[in-house]
Amino acid sequence: MGTDQSNSQTPKEITATGAGRISELRPVIDMLEKPQMAALYTVLRDHVVTVPELQAEVDVTKSTVYDYVAALQRAGLVSEVETDGTATKYTAHEFVVTLEVDGMVVEVTPDVVEVLSYQETNLEIQGFLEQYGLATLAAFIDLAHQHAAGDVTTRMIADLLDISRGSAYDMLEHVGRILDIGGEPSTAHAADIDENERDELLER
Amino acid sequence: MTSGNRDDNETARYTANLVDTGIFRAIGKPPNEQYDKLRAAVASADTRLHIPATIYEELGGDTTADAFPSGSEYVDEAIRDGWVIVADHLPGLLADDEDITSPVERSRHDAHRVIANVTNHPKTVNQWDDTALVGLAVRLFEQNERIRVLVHTTDRALSKAVRVVVPQYGYYEVKCRYYPPQTVKDQIGLETNLAW
């Protein structure tokens, strides 16, 4: 655990938005390579917690937790929350950082960070990253949201990203579970479709 | 024996379950717990799972080999055991869009159009194989009078395509069950999901 060899592509161009908060980019890049740092950011995105509480969620030493929190604070991705004189609590901010890596544009979002936090523990994510790279993974995550909304099919995703259909099916399951997208199963009867809608959808 | 006067209503309609690739991928290769649950659910619902030849191929199956089934670690065992049935190749090619009279073939072109409209993706990336479940549903209705069709898919857009297109051919006894991919493992073994 904790090796930083994966995704070590060098970004060439960088743009960032985060409500104008991002003040240092290195920690963003670090999160792509350090799953525990990515996991720590993800915990802070969902919860307002103290360092000991963070340490209970993330598998690193207390001093590493402090280092990661400090780095993310410097970057403007994490802030202290007003507390009533007890232990300091932290929260994370949303952001989008656009990198250009080997000629491909990579949109780094909190969802990408969350999925990357599984890059050493989830074999499917790990294999996908090794075979297709970070840019394709980031594009896949965006398409996974579109898929959950019914705006693209699995076979189309495979075609758009030039990945195998098998990978597309398997990754949708894993990414869907990690990001909890897609809602609940549902059954619908053909007779319940509105005739006007039917006519519109059949139009050329 | 003097039977033969069975009430027609007692002759239950057969519910054919049509199953998309994503369902089998999520269940995984047997042996595993979900696969066993699905097999038991199919038996107690007294149904069969039907798949188009293209879906069999997506699952690794070889439709050109002399031996059948062959090549799919996901479904070959179930095919041999008789509870998964691979349909013969459906007619229709993406290129032929003129003068089509066969309902099965026409339904696939309809589905292709509906999928393009539902997804707002140009037809150039619209996969022709996405139309196979629609074509198979129409074929099963054409070939069987007392039948209902229940389609299981992990693609919302395909659920919509089936429900929009199949009734165009006069068949309304169609339901679709959509599963977010990560929910398949917990859901597919439930008998209630396979019964009308």
Chai-1 contact restraints between the chains, C-beta under 6 A:
chainA,res_idxA,chainB,res_idxB,connection_type,confidence,min_distance_angstrom,max_distance_angstrom,comment,restraint_id
A,G150,B,R156,contact,1.0,0.0,6.0,A-B,restraint_1
A,G150,B,A157,contact,1.0,0.0,6.0,A-B,restraint_2
A,D151,B,T119,contact,1.0,0.0,6.0,A-B,restraint_3
A,V152,B,T119,contact,1.0,0.0,6.0,A-B,restraint_4
A,V152,B,H121,contact,1.0,0.0,6.0,A-B,restraint_5
A,T153,B,D130,contact,1.0,0.0,6.0,A-B,restraint_6
A,T153,B,D155,contact,1.0,0.0,6.0,A-B,restraint_7
A,T153,B,A157,contact,1.0,0.0,6.0,A-B,restraint_8
A,T154,B,G22,contact,1.0,0.0,6.0,A-B,restraint_9
A,T154,B,D155,contact,1.0,0.0,6.0,A-B,restraint_10
A,R155,B,Q127,contact,1.0,0.0,6.0,A-B,restraint_11
A,R155,B,D129,contact,1.0,0.0,6.0,A-B,restraint_12
A,R155,B,D130,contact,1.0,0.0,6.0,A-B,restraint_13
A,M156,B,H121,contact,1.0,0.0,6.0,A-B,restraint_14
A,M156,B,V125,contact,1.0,0.0,6.0,A-B,restraint_15
A,M156,B,Q127,contact,1.0,0.0,6.0,A-B,restraint_16
A,D159,B,V125,contact,1.0,0.0,6.0,A-B,restraint_17
A,L160,B,V125,contact,1.0,0.0,6.0,A-B,restraint_18
A,R165,B,E58,contact,1.0,0.0,6.0,A-B,restraint_19
A,Y169,B,G22,contact,1.0,0.0,6.0,A-B,restraint_20
A,Y169,B,R25,contact,1.0,0.0,6.0,A-B,restraint_21
A,D170,B,R25,contact,1.0,0.0,6.0,A-B,restraint_22
A,L172,B,P181,contact,1.0,0.0,6.0,A-B,restraint_23
A,E173,B,A26,contact,1.0,0.0,6.0,A-B,restraint_24
A,E173,B,P181,contact,1.0,0.0,6.0,A-B,restraint_25
A,E173,B,Q182,contact,1.0,0.0,6.0,A-B,restraint_26
A,G176,B,P180,contact,1.0,0.0,6.0,A-B,restraint_27
A,G176,B,P181,contact,1.0,0.0,6.0,A-B,restraint_28
A,G176,B,Q182,contact,1.0,0.0,6.0,A-B,restraint_29
A,R177,B,Q182,contact,1.0,0.0,6.0,A-B,restraint_30
A,G182,B,P180,contact,1.0,0.0,6.0,A-B,restraint_31
A,P185,B,Y179,contact,1.0,0.0,6.0,A-B,restraint_32
A,P185,B,T183,contact,1.0,0.0,6.0,A-B,restraint_33
A,P185,B,Q187,contact,1.0,0.0,6.0,A-B,restraint_34
A,S186,B,Y178,contact,1.0,0.0,6.0,A-B,restraint_35
A,T187,B,K175,contact,1.0,0.0,6.0,A-B,restraint_36
A,T187,B,R177,contact,1.0,0.0,6.0,A-B,restraint_37
A,A188,B,C176,contact,1.0,0.0,6.0,A-B,restraint_38
A,H189,B,K175,contact,1.0,0.0,6.0,A-B,restraint_39
A,A190,B,R163,contact,1.0,0.0,6.0,A-B,restraint_40
A,A190,B,V166,contact,1.0,0.0,6.0,A-B,restraint_41
A,A190,B,P167,contact,1.0,0.0,6.0,A-B,restraint_42
A,A190,B,Y172,contact,1.0,0.0,6.0,A-B,restraint_43
A,A190,B,V174,contact,1.0,0.0,6.0,A-B,restraint_44
A,A191,B,Y172,contact,1.0,0.0,6.0,A-B,restraint_45
A,I193,B,R163,contact,1.0,0.0,6.0,A-B,restraint_46
A,I193,B,V164,contact,1.0,0.0,6.0,A-B,restraint_47
A,R198,B,V164,contact,1.0,0.0,6.0,A-B,restraint_48
A,L201,B,V114,contact,1.0,0.0,6.0,A-B,restraint_49
A,L201,B,N117,contact,1.0,0.0,6.0,A-B,restraint_50
A,L201,B,V164,contact,1.0,0.0,6.0,A-B,restraint_51
